[in-house]
Amino acid sequence: MSTHVVVARMAGLAGRAAELRTLLTDRAQVSRGEPGCVGYDVAELLDEPVTFLVVETWASTDAMRAHFGSPEHAAYQLAVGELLARPSEVALHDVGRTTRPAPSTSPTDPGRFG
């Protein structure tokens, strides 16, 4: 069984960055509670003003389809459209396996210090 990872890159309108940030944050919080949602993260790119990445991970095709077919997602799509400078760039990945490396033992690795 595979998981599905959706990566969306969104370029927002400069004067409406705060609105877009709030909408994306709210959507992430709601989506994380949906059945089959393994992860839903939003990041703002540091080197591109008003550009966000949304990374969603779904446990199954059915869970992902239920999410995208929900009335809540339809309302989100309507709201986000007026906050974007251009259409989002979206990629869907079907992941058969995920490997997580062991924690670093290097004394110079900043990740070791929290």
C-alpha positions in Angstrom: 0.0 0.0 0.0 1.4 3.4 -0.9 0.9 6.9 0.5 0.2 9.9 -1.5 2.1 13.2 -1.2 0.7 16.4 -2.7 3.1 19.3 -3.0 1.6 22.7 -4.0 3.6 25.9 -4.6 1.5 29.0 -4.3 2.4 32.6 -5.3 0.2 35.0 -3.4 -0.7 38.6 -4.1 1.8 41.0 -2.3 -0.9 43.1 -0.6 -2.7 40.0 0.7 0.0 37.9 2.2 -1.4 37.9 5.7 -4.8 36.7 4.4 -3.2 33.9 2.5 -1.0 32.9 5.4 -4.1 32.7 7.7 -6.2 30.8 5.2 -3.4 28.2 4.6 -2.8 27.9 8.4 -6.5 27.3 9.1 -6.8 24.8 6.2 -3.9 22.9 7.5 -5.4 22.6 11.0 -8.7 21.3 9.7 -7.1 18.9 7.3 -4.9 17.3 9.9 -8.0 16.1 11.6 -9.4 14.4 8.6 -9.4 10.6 8.3 -6.3 9.4 6.5 -4.3 12.6 6.8 -0.8 11.6 7.8 0.6 15.1 7.6 -0.2 18.6 6.3 2.5 21.2 6.5 2.6 24.8 5.2 5.9 26.7 4.7 6.7 30.2 3.5 9.7 30.5 1.2 12.3 32.8 2.6 13.8 33.9 -0.7 10.5 34.4 -2.6 8.1 36.9 -1.1 4.5 35.7 -0.6 5.3 32.2 -1.9 4.1 29.2 0.1 4.6 25.4 -0.1 1.9 23.1 1.1 2.9 19.4 1.6 0.0 17.0 2.3 0.5 13.3 3.0 -2.5 10.9 2.7 -2.6 7.3 3.8 -4.7 6.2 0.8 -6.2 7.2 -2.5 -9.6 7.1 -0.9 -8.6 9.4 1.9 -7.0 11.9 -0.5 -10.1 11.8 -2.8 -12.4 12.4 0.1 -10.4 15.4 1.2 -10.4 17.0 -2.3 -14.0 16.1 -2.8 -15.3 17.7 0.5 -17.4 20.8 0.7 -14.7 22.3 3.0 -12.1 21.9 0.2 -14.5 23.5 -2.3 -14.9 26.5 0.0 -11.2 26.7 0.4 -10.6 26.6 -3.3 -13.0 29.5 -3.8 -11.4 31.6 -1.1 -7.7 30.9 -2.1 -8.3 31.8 -5.7 -8.7 35.5 -5.1 -5.4 35.5 -3.0 -3.1 34.1 -5.7 -1.1 35.9 -8.3 -1.2 32.9 -10.6 -2.5 29.3 -10.5 -0.8 27.0 -8.1 1.9 24.5 -9.2 0.8 21.1 -7.9 2.6 17.7 -8.0 1.1 14.4 -6.7 3.6 11.7 -5.7 2.6 8.1 -5.2 5.1 6.8 -2.6 5.7 3.1 -2.2 8.1 3.3 0.6 9.6 5.9 3.0 12.9 5.6 4.8 13.9 7.7 7.7 17.6 8.0 8.5 18.9 7.3 12.0 19.5 10.4 14.1 22.9 11.9 13.5 25.8 11.2 15.9 28.0 14.0 14.6 28.9 16.5 17.3 28.8 19.3 14.7 25.2 18.5 13.5 23.0 21.4 14.7 20.0 19.1 14.7 21.4 17.2 17.7 21.0 20.3 19.9 17.3 20.8 19.3 
